[in-house]
Structure formats: C-alpha cells, structure tokens
Amino acid sequence: MTHSAPDAASGSSPSLPPCINEENGCHVLVVDDERAVRRFASRVLQQDGHTVHEAADGAEALELMEQSTVPIELVVSDIIMPRLNGVELMKALAVTRPDIPVILISAYAPGELANMGVAAPCGVVPKPFPAERLLEEVRRCLSKRG
C-alpha cells in the first residue's frame, strides 16, 4: 500500500536532506503487523511530507522492495512480527540494500536489544511513541545518508 505525501506547501520540514523525489520528501517503508501502529506511523510521515509505503511483515516488505521500482530510502520496522521479523529484515537489507537506513520500533529497551544480539540499527523508537519522537529519528537517520 502506498500513500502520497501532502502538497509540498503543506509544511514538510525544510530540514530534511534531499531525497530522490525532493518535492514529496522521501520514500519510507513502514513495516508493522499491527495495522493501527502502521497507519499511525504512516500518517505522521505523510504529514511531514514523505511518500509512505506499507507492509505487514518483513517478508511482505522484501517482496515489495524486490517487485517494485519504488526507490525506498528509509525503512521503519517493528521487531516482533510473523514470518520475517524486523531484525531479520534489517539483516537481509544489510546484504541486499546496505544504503537504506533502518529504524526499529520496539517495546524493548535499547540495552535489551543489544543483549538479544540486535545489530545497531540507524535508530530505535520505543513503543508506544509520540509522533515527534518518530520524526526525530527519521530526520536524524536521513541526515546521515550519503
């Protein structure tokens, strides 16, 4: 599922680094098996000027990225999901698309993630999260690109 960004005049952040489609922000893939969380994150990112694509789990995310010509520039993924979880997705992307930063959404504390052997993602957003916390991580990770 794809959602277009609002009109460029609607207040997308000027602090975002240029993306492939500068007029509509970046192409962000939101991956979460909880529809409500996925929709919330998508809405927040759309309101910030991004084009958002959605997947219900890591396997669907990889399929979307393999079958699509959409230039995904950032992935925001939950960790605990059926079929292919967020850590497995991040590992797969590290091999196939190491240029794409990954932000993990988790109810686990960052220390717990490290103890679980989770390699350092670009960012971690603790659940539940306010809109501004998600946007802070997205902006920080996008500013590290290229």
N, C-alpha and C positions, 0 to 999 in steps of 0.2 A: 504494500500500500504506500502511495506517495502523496504527500501534502505539499503544496507550493507555499512559498513564503508570501507574506502580505506585500502589498505595494511598497516599493523602496522608500517612499515618502512617509511610511508609517512609523518611522523611528527606529530602524535597525541600527545597531550600535556602530558608530564610526570607528571604534577602537579595534574592531575585528580585522585581522590581517586579510589581504585579498585571497579570495578563493577562485576556483575555476570560473564560476559564474558570479562575478562581483556584484551584479545588480540584485541578486537574490540570495546573498550570503553563501554559506557553504552547503554542500550536500551531506547531511548527517543521517546515519542509520541508527535507529533506536531499536534495541532488541530486549524484549521482556515478555515472559509468558503471562504476566498479569496485565490484562487489557487496560485496566484503569491507570496503572503506572505508566504504561506505554503511551497512552493517549495524553496523560498529563505532561510527560516529558516532551512529546511531540508538539503539543500546544505551546508550551513555554519556548521551545526552539523556533517554532514558526513565528511567534510574536517578536522574536529577536531577529527575524529576517532570513532564517535558513529554510532550505527545502528539506523536508524530512521524509524519510522512507522508514517503514516499519517491518519488523519480523518478530514472530512469536517465540523463536528459539534460535540457537546458534546454527543449527542445520539449515533452517529457512534463510538465515542471514547469508550464509555462504552460497546457497543456491541463488539468492537474489543477486549477489555480487558477481557470481560466475555467469549468469544468464543475462545480465543487464549491461547496457552501455552507460549506465549512470555512473558518474565519477564520484563515488563515495569518498569523502575527505576526512570523516571522523566517525567512529563507532562509539555509541553509548550503550553498554550492555549490562543487564543483570547478571549475577553469577549463577544462582541456583535456578536451573531451567531443565525441562525434559529434553531428551535426545542428545543435544550438544550444549553443554553449559558455557557460561561466559569465559571461564578460564581456558577451556578447550578451544573456544572461538578465538580468543586472544592468541593462543599458541599457533593455531592454523594461520591466522593473519600475519604473525611474525615471520612465517615462512613464505607465504604467497604474496603478501602486501605489507612489507615492513614499514612502508611510508605512511601508513594510516595509523594515527594515534587512537588508542582505545581507553575509554573511561569506563570503569566498572562501578556499578551500583550495587551496594551490599548492605545488609543488616549487620555484617561482621565489622569489627573494628580493624583498622589497618594493621595493627600488631597481630591480630588473629589471622589475617590473610597471609602475612609473612610466615607465621608458624605453620600454615597449611601448605606452604611452598608455592604460593602465588607469586609469580614474577611481577616485577614492578610495572603496573600499567601507567599510562600517562597521568591518570588521576583516579581517585576513588571518591564517590559521593555516597555518604551514609544514608540508609533508608531509616525513617522517612526523610525526605528532603524538601526544603522550600525552593521555589523557582530560582531565586537569586543564587543559591548555592550551586545548582546545576549550571547556571550561566557562567559563574566564576570559573568553574573547572573547564567548561567548553572554551571559554576565551583564553584561559591560561594554556591549554593544550594546543589550540590553534595558533597561538603566538609563538610556539616552539617549532612550528613546521618550517621546513626548508630553510 
